[in-house]
Amino acid sequence: MRIAILDTYYPRFLKKFYAKHPGLRQANAAEQRKALLGAVFGTSDYYSRHLTDLGCETIDLIANCVPLQSAWAKETETPFHPWALRLPHRTFRLPVIGEKLAALPGLIDVALAQVRDFQPDVLYCQDLSFFPPEAIKKLKSEVGLIVGQIACPLPPDSFLKGYDLITTSIPHFVPRLQALGVESEYFRIAFDSKVLELLGTIKKDVDLSFVGGISRHHSKAVPLLEYLAQNTPIEFFGYGAKLLPRKSIIRKRHHGEVWGLDMYRALARSKITINRHINIAENNANNMRLYEATGVGSLLITDMKDNLEEIFEIGKEVVAYSSQEEAVELIQYYLAHPEEAETIAKAGQARTLLEHTYRHRMEELALLLERYLKAKQG
């Protein structure tokens, strides 16, 4: 199979990454793509690398990275205009959608050109809000199977209905998507062991951390984080602290944004790290932190979810809380019993490396895509 994997990166990460590497904007597209994938942001090359090892031909497309897309467009003489920098990340929020948007000589057109140039059997979109419905419709006659992946709030229905299949790590999204007439499969997130090679030996010099974002999707979690800040020695890493009131105790212990390998490093430095899910998770465990934290060997204390036991053995591989008070009790206990904490952390890491790596997931995905592609082709 030839598989084009299309993703978008957080604009804040892209801004900081290019500021840190000022000469990169002048590099060719291949060099820029290699540098971006080397930063291990998001799912990086975790899909393409393992699918390639399994015999697939793959390409990574970072569709909203203007310097990268501009370089590719110039190299292939594809029309592109610098004002595309001003396009919002979430295309469905544009005041104009439809044919007018699809016709804009900007990021969408360049991504469409890249897909057509590669001629994939499968287009695997990791941002369902990037292509407007009309763009997906145009690709229908050119791509054998158009697949989306989602683990965040759903975009409008019109952005979903054009897909042949949507995979999701959020179990309750599956029936919701199927009710729209869209094929959907439960597909879990994972950890890539390549991260451990890149990190090397890390000293665990942070007793307790929270590594993650604060946004409108995390509104239910902020009171928990405030409570932990008042009652534990927790340290914070990530984005969104500026959204909090200036007097917030979280801001006083916040160490700023961490992206890519720096994010993994913050987790690896932590003896214990706290996880909580965004609002859309409802009663299901599904986020990346489950696998990232255990993967780097930190003791994960996470919010209790109905399906957590299907992923890790609670009390032996991870620890779970059902209230902010219980979270504090567990934190205090494991801070006072570091050997027990380390035992659970090691068991959690062993489980992740045994069952929850992107190598495992890509073996599942390759079979899934092949099955759906054959079914569509008849």
Secondary structure, DSSP 8 states (H G I E B T S, - for coil): -EEEEEE---HHHHHHHHHHSTTGGGS-HHHHHHHHHHTT-TTTTHHHHHHHHTT-EEEEEETT-HHHHHHHHHHHT----GGGGGS-SSGGGSS--SHHHHTSTTHHHHHHHHHHHH--SEEEES-TTTS-HHHHHHHTTT-SEEEEEESS----GGGTTT-SEEEES-TTHHHHHHHTT--EEE----B-THHHHHH-S----EEEEEES--SGGGTTTHHHHHHHHHHS--EEESS-GGGS-TT-HHHHTB-----THHHHHHHHHEEEEEE---GGGTT----THHHHHHHTT-EEEEE--TTHHHHS-BTTTBEEESSHHHHHHHHHHHHH-HHHHHHHHHHHHHHHHHH-BHHHHHHHHHHHHHHHHHHHH-
